[in-house]
């Protein structure tokens, strides 16, 4: 949903947000910098990235991206998507300066870039053989590390200090049930933010299993289905067709709101609502009718009287209201910039408990194990937080945030014994923003404990 700088990059961490330009003739950024770029293949990749931001302002072509990124990379994040990400990133960040570089090898490094939006952490990895195309480009805010809790007792204490309403579930996944390892707020149903998109992915997968759709089904972009960022699909021209799998990847990896709405409209609102019943959602009625993100913004950014009118209706009345709303324009994006405090997070949102989300994770794991299904790969595009790969051989993730709301949900496979686990943590506060770095530290500490 709506994201300030910190939570925006939490949603896009481990997803390329690269702006790309013409390959440089040397490994030196064009703008002034306080650190030197290494004369290595990874250093050249970093220099090219810096030049692309400072000189090209994120404006690139698909041909340039094909030259610079590996084929495997582009199979997961298509060049057409990168073009839009580049433009969005360049517009948001402005010029950067190179503050420091940590070389991990000639083929990999981690750099810190200064910007008007704050300090950024950028990881670059390239192929071992010439032309050393980029195989990994990770971008996120350089948030000062918070101390991770080192025991479950510390996890619970730290979580309780973040918000008045929280929940947490760490569970081992059996074939058909979640077996709790640690639990806080067992029956606490919280607003999810964009974590609701897990239900949309499941609905799409179900229709593909039933052969109503396929992962390659073309979906035409429609202006009437476009939403506000996060995401980039709203920049595509009306009528352009993209395969369903690409739209699903964008929905999960960069929390693309317009991609989400195109999937909801394609599979049908009723199909997503059926996933609430299929996964035995304990509070399904709170999510009916199941909002698109466009409708969410139209209601959330509207005058209080409009919100009150919608919330005062029964389910049938709300459905009729949404039909009327869908014929209206989106609010201008400038109105979202003023959204800095929680708004109706107890009544106008998507809601679930951690137990509800664990049932979705079970269903998605099952869907992802069908031969040819990309579900697990889609979920693994953006791990959300730092994942210890010595502990976890697989990490799928979807999170969500808006002022007063934050959720981090994971589907995991432990490396030591191939056991599957689920972890989710959420926080709601009707008074103020959630401390995102603090909740991330709680999640990272809990994942380390769970991985042992």
C-alpha positions in Angstrom: 0.0 0.0 0.0 1.2 3.6 0.6 4.8 3.6 1.6 7.3 6.2 2.9 10.9 5.7 2.0 11.7 3.1 4.7 8.7 0.9 4.3 8.8 1.3 0.5 12.2 -0.4 0.3 11.3 -3.0 2.9 8.7 -4.1 0.2 11.3 -4.0 -2.5 14.3 -5.4 -0.7 16.1 -8.1 -2.7 14.2 -7.0 -5.8 16.1 -5.1 -8.5 15.2 -1.4 -8.6 18.1 -0.7 -10.9 18.3 2.3 -13.1 20.5 1.4 -16.1 22.3 3.5 -18.6 25.0 3.2 -21.3 27.9 1.0 -20.1 30.6 3.3 -18.8 34.1 3.4 -20.3 35.6 3.3 -16.8 34.7 2.3 -13.3 34.2 5.9 -12.1 30.9 7.5 -11.4 30.3 10.8 -13.2 29.3 12.7 -10.1 31.4 13.6 -7.1 31.8 10.8 -4.6 33.6 10.4 -1.3 34.7 6.8 -2.0 36.4 5.1 -4.9 34.8 2.4 -7.0 37.0 -0.8 -7.2 38.5 -1.6 -10.6 36.7 -4.9 -10.7 33.8 -6.4 -12.7 31.5 -5.8 -9.7 32.9 -2.2 -9.4 32.1 -1.6 -13.1 28.6 -2.7 -12.5 28.2 -0.4 -9.5 29.7 2.5 -11.4 27.3 1.9 -14.2 24.4 1.9 -11.7 25.5 5.2 -10.2 25.9 6.8 -13.6 22.5 5.6 -14.6 20.9 7.4 -11.6 23.0 10.6 -11.9 23.2 11.0 -15.6 20.1 9.2 -17.0 17.7 9.8 -14.1 16.5 6.2 -14.4 15.4 6.5 -18.1 16.5 3.3 -19.9 15.6 1.0 -22.8 14.9 -2.7 -22.8 17.9 -3.2 -25.2 20.2 -1.6 -22.6 18.9 -3.9 -19.9 19.3 -7.0 -22.0 23.0 -6.0 -22.5 23.6 -5.4 -18.8 21.6 -8.1 -17.0 21.9 -11.9 -17.3 19.3 -13.9 -19.0 18.4 -15.8 -15.8 17.9 -12.5 -14.1 15.6 -11.1 -16.8 13.6 -14.4 -16.9 12.5 -13.5 -13.3 12.3 -9.8 -13.6 11.4 -8.9 -17.3 13.1 -6.0 -19.0 9.8 -4.2 -19.5 9.3 -4.2 -15.7 12.8 -3.0 -15.1 12.3 -0.1 -17.4 9.4 1.1 -15.2 11.2 0.3 -12.0 14.2 2.3 -13.2 12.1 5.3 -14.0 10.3 5.2 -10.7 13.5 4.7 -8.7 15.3 7.6 -10.5 12.4 9.9 -9.9 12.2 9.1 -6.2 15.9 9.1 -5.3 17.5 11.9 -7.3 21.3 12.1 -7.5 23.5 9.9 -5.3 27.0 9.9 -3.9 29.1 6.9 -3.2 29.9 6.9 0.5 31.6 3.5 1.0 32.3 0.2 -0.7 32.8 -3.2 0.9 34.4 -5.7 -1.5 33.3 -9.3 -1.0 35.2 -10.5 -4.1 36.0 -9.1 -7.6 32.5 -10.3 -8.5 30.5 -9.0 -5.6 30.3 -5.9 -3.4 28.1 -3.9 -1.0 28.0 -0.1 -1.3 26.4 2.7 0.6 25.0 5.6 -1.5 24.0 8.9 -0.1 20.7 10.5 -1.4 18.3 13.2 -0.4 16.0 10.3 0.7 18.6 8.9 3.1 21.4 6.4 2.9 20.9 3.4 0.6 22.6 0.0 0.8 23.2 -1.5 -2.7 24.6 -5.0 -3.3 26.0 -5.9 -6.8 26.9 -9.3 -8.1 28.1 -10.1 -11.7 28.8 -13.2 -13.8 32.3 -14.7 -13.5 32.9 -14.6 -17.2 33.0 -11.6 -19.5 30.9 -9.5 -20.2 30.2 -9.9 -16.5 26.5 -9.2 -16.7 24.6 -8.4 -13.5 23.1 -11.4 -11.8 22.1 -9.7 -8.5 21.2 -6.1 -7.7 19.7 -5.6 -4.2 18.6 -2.1 -2.9 17.3 -1.1 0.4 17.6 1.7 3.0 20.7 1.5 5.1 18.8 1.3 8.3 20.9 1.3 11.5 20.8 -2.3 12.8 18.6 -2.8 15.8 19.7 -5.4 18.3 18.0 -8.7 17.4 16.3 -10.6 20.3 18.2 -13.8 21.1 15.5 -15.7 22.9 11.8 -16.2 22.5 11.3 -14.2 25.7 13.2 -11.3 24.2 11.2 -11.6 21.0 7.9 -11.3 22.9 9.2 -8.3 25.0 10.5 -6.5 21.9 7.2 -7.1 20.0 5.1 -5.8 22.9 7.0 -2.5 22.9 6.3 -1.8 19.2 2.5 -1.4 19.2 -0.6 -1.9 21.5 -1.9 -4.7 19.2 0.5 -7.4 17.9 0.5 -11.0 16.9 3.1 -13.6 16.1 3.1 -17.3 15.1 6.1 -19.5 14.5 4.8 -23.0 13.4 6.1 -26.2 11.9 4.1 -27.2 8.8 2.8 -30.7 8.7 1.0 -32.0 5.5 -2.4 -30.5 6.6 -1.8 -28.4 9.7 0.2 -25.8 11.5 1.9 -27.0 14.7 2.8 -23.9 16.8 6.3 -23.5 18.1 5.7 -20.0 19.6 2.6 -17.9 19.6 1.6 -14.4 20.7 -1.9 -13.0 20.3 -3.4 -16.3 19.2 -6.8 -14.8 18.4 -5.7 -11.3 17.5 -7.1 -10.4 14.0 -5.1 -7.5 12.6 -5.0 -5.3 9.5 -2.5 -6.8 7.0 -1.6 -4.2 4.5 -0.4 -5.8 1.3 0.0 -9.3 2.9 -3.6 -9.8 1.7 -2.1 -10.4 -1.8 -1.3 -14.0 -0.7 -5.0 -14.7 -1.0 -5.0 -13.3 -4.6 -2.0 -15.5 -5.6 -3.8 -18.5 -4.1 -7.0 -17.7 -6.1 -5.0 -17.4 -9.3 -3.2 -20.7 -8.7 -6.5 -22.5 -8.0 -8.0 -21.4 -11.3 -4.9 -22.5 -13.1 -5.1 -25.9 -11.4 -8.7 -26.1 -12.6 -7.6 -25.1 -16.1 -9.7 -22.0 -16.2 -6.5 -20.0 -16.7 -2.9 -20.8 -17.3 0.3 -19.0 -16.1 0.8 -17.8 -19.6 -2.8 -16.5 -20.1 -2.4 -12.9 -21.5 -3.9 -10.2 -19.4 -4.5 -6.8 -21.1 -3.7 -3.7 -19.1 -6.8 -1.6 -18.5 -6.8 2.0 -17.5 -10.0 1.4 -15.4 -8.1 -1.3 -13.4 -5.1 0.9 -12.6 -4.2 1.8 -9.0 -1.7 4.0 -7.1 1.9 2.8 -6.3 3.6 0.8 -5.0 4.4 -0.9 -8.3 4.9 0.0 -11.9 2.2 -1.6 -14.0 0.1 1.6 -13.8 2.7 3.1 -16.3 1.9 0.5 -19.0 -0.3 1.6 -21.9 -4.0 0.5 -22.0 -4.3 -2.7 -24.0 -0.8 -4.0 -23.5 -0.8 -7.7 -22.8 1.3 -9.4 -20.3 1.3 -13.1 -19.2 -0.4 -13.8 -15.9 2.8 -15.2 -14.4 4.6 -11.8 -14.9 1.7 -9.9 -13.3 1.7 -12.3 -10.3 5.5 -11.9 -9.9 5.1 -8.1 -9.8 2.2 -8.4 -7.3 4.4 -10.3 -4.8 8.0 -9.1 -5.5 7.4 -5.4 -5.6 3.9 -5.4 -4.1 2.5 -3.9 -7.3 -1.0 -2.7 -6.6 -2.1 -2.4 -10.2 -0.9 -5.9 -10.9 -2.9 -7.1 -7.9 -6.1 -5.5 -9.2 -5.6 -7.0 -12.6 -5.4 -10.4 -11.0 -8.4 -9.8 -8.8 -10.5 -8.6 -11.8 -9.2 -11.6 -13.9 -10.0 -14.4 -11.4 -13.0 -12.5 -10.0 -13.6 -11.0 -6.6 -15.8 -14.0 -5.7 -12.9 -16.4 -6.4 -10.6 -14.5 -4.0 -13.4 -14.5 -1.4 -13.7 -18.3 -1.8 -10.1 -18.6 -0.7 -11.2 -17.2 2.7 -13.5 -20.2 3.0 -11.1 -22.7 1.6 -8.4 -21.7 4.1 -11.0 -21.6 7.0 -10.5 -17.9 7.7 -11.9 -17.2 11.1 -13.1 -13.7 10.3 -14.0 -14.0 6.6 -16.9 -11.7 6.9 -14.6 -8.8 7.7 -13.1 -9.2 4.3 -16.3 -9.2 2.3 -16.5 -7.6 -0.1 -12.8 -8.2 -0.8 -11.5 -4.8 -1.8 -9.2 -4.1 -4.7 -6.3 -1.7 -4.0 -8.0 0.9 -6.3 -11.1 0.8 -4.1 -9.0 0.9 -1.0 -7.3 4.1 -2.1 -10.6 5.6 -3.3 -12.1 5.0 0.2 -9.0 5.6 2.3 -8.1 8.9 0.7 -11.8 10.1 0.4 -13.6 12.5 2.7 -14.6 11.0 6.0 -18.3 11.2 5.0 -17.7 8.8 2.1 -15.9 6.4 4.4 -18.7 6.5 6.9 -21.3 5.9 4.2 -19.5 2.8 3.0 -18.8 1.4 6.5 -22.4 2.0 7.5 -23.7 -0.4 4.9 -24.3 -4.1 5.1 -22.4 -6.5 2.7 -25.0 -6.2 -0.1 -25.0 -2.4 0.2 -21.2 -2.3 0.2 -21.1 -4.3 -3.0 -23.5 -1.9 -4.7 -21.4 1.0 -3.4 -18.3 -0.5 -4.9 -19.9 -0.8 -8.3 -20.7 2.9 -8.2 -17.2 3.6 -6.9 -15.5 1.7 -9.7 -16.9 4.2 -12.3 -15.1 7.1 -10.5 -11.6 8.3 -11.0 -8.6 7.5 -8.7 -7.7 10.2 -6.3 -4.5 12.1 -7.4 -1.3 10.6 -6.0 -0.5 13.8 -4.3 -3.3 13.1 -1.8 -1.4 10.0 -0.6 1.6 12.1 0.3 -0.4 13.7 3.1 -1.3 10.3 4.5 1.0 10.1 7.5 -1.2 8.9 10.3 -3.3 5.8 10.7 -6.7 5.9 9.0 -9.6 3.5 9.8 -7.2 0.6 10.2 -9.8 -1.3 12.3 -12.6 -1.0 9.8 -11.3 -0.3 6.3 -8.6 -2.9 5.4 -7.9 -6.6 4.9 -7.8 -8.6 8.1 -6.4 -11.9 9.3 -4.9 -13.6 12.3 -1.6 -15.4 12.1 -3.5 -18.7 12.2 -5.4 -17.6 9.2 -2.2 -16.7 7.3 -0.7 -20.1 8.2 -3.5 -21.8 6.5 -2.8 -19.7 3.4 0.8 -20.7 3.6 -0.1 -24.4 3.7 -2.3 -24.0 0.6 0.4 -22.1 -1.3 3.1 -24.7 -0.4 0.8 -27.3 -1.8 0.1 -25.3 -4.9 3.9 -24.6 -5.4 4.7 -28.3 -5.3 2.7 -29.1 -8.4 5.0 -29.8 -11.3 5.5 -26.6 -13.4 4.0 -24.3 -10.8 6.0 -21.1 -10.3 4.2 -20.3 -7.0 7.2 -21.0 -4.7 9.5 -19.1 -7.0 7.2 -16.1 -7.1 7.1 -16.0 -3.3 10.9 -16.3 -3.1 11.7 -13.2 -5.3 11.8 -10.8 -2.3 12.8 -12.3 1.1 11.8 -9.1 2.9 14.5 -9.3 5.6 18.0 -10.6 5.9 17.8 -14.4 5.6 20.5 -16.7 6.9 21.0 -19.1 4.0 23.0 -21.4 6.2 19.8 -22.0 8.1 17.1 -21.7 5.4 17.2 -23.3 2.0 14.0 -21.6 1.0 12.4 -18.4 2.0 9.1 -17.1 0.6 7.8 -13.8 1.8 5.0 -11.2 1.6 4.6 -8.2 3.8 2.4 -5.2 4.0 2.4 -1.7 5.6 0.5 1.5 5.8 0.5 4.1 8.6 -0.3 2.2 11.7 -0.1 -1.3 10.1 2.8 -3.7 9.4 2.9 -7.4 8.7 5.8 -9.7 7.8 4.8 -13.3 6.7 7.2 -16.1 5.7 7.1 -19.6 4.2 10.4 -21.3 5.0 12.3 -24.6 4.5 15.0 -25.4 7.0 18.3 -26.4 5.5 19.3 -28.8 8.3 16.4 -31.2 8.0 14.2 -29.9 5.1 11.4 -29.2 7.5 8.8 -26.6 6.4 8.0 -23.7 8.7 5.7 -20.7 8.8 6.4 -17.4 10.5 4.3 -14.3 10.7 4.4 -11.2 12.9 2.1 -8.2 12.8 1.5 -4.9 14.5 -1.3 -2.4 14.5 -1.4 1.1 16.1 -4.3 3.5 15.6 -2.2 6.4 16.9 1.0 6.4 15.0 3.3 4.7 12.4 4.8 1.3 13.2 8.6 1.3 13.9 9.5 -0.8 10.9 13.2 -1.4 11.8 12.1 -2.7 15.2 9.6 -5.1 13.8 12.2 -6.3 11.2 14.7 -6.9 14.0 12.0 -9.0 15.9 11.4 -11.0 12.7 15.1 -11.6 12.0 15.7 -12.7 15.6 12.7 -15.0 15.6 13.8 -16.6 12.3 17.3 -17.2 13.7 15.8 -19.0 16.7 13.4 -21.0 14.5 16.2 -22.0 12.2 18.3 -23.6 14.9 
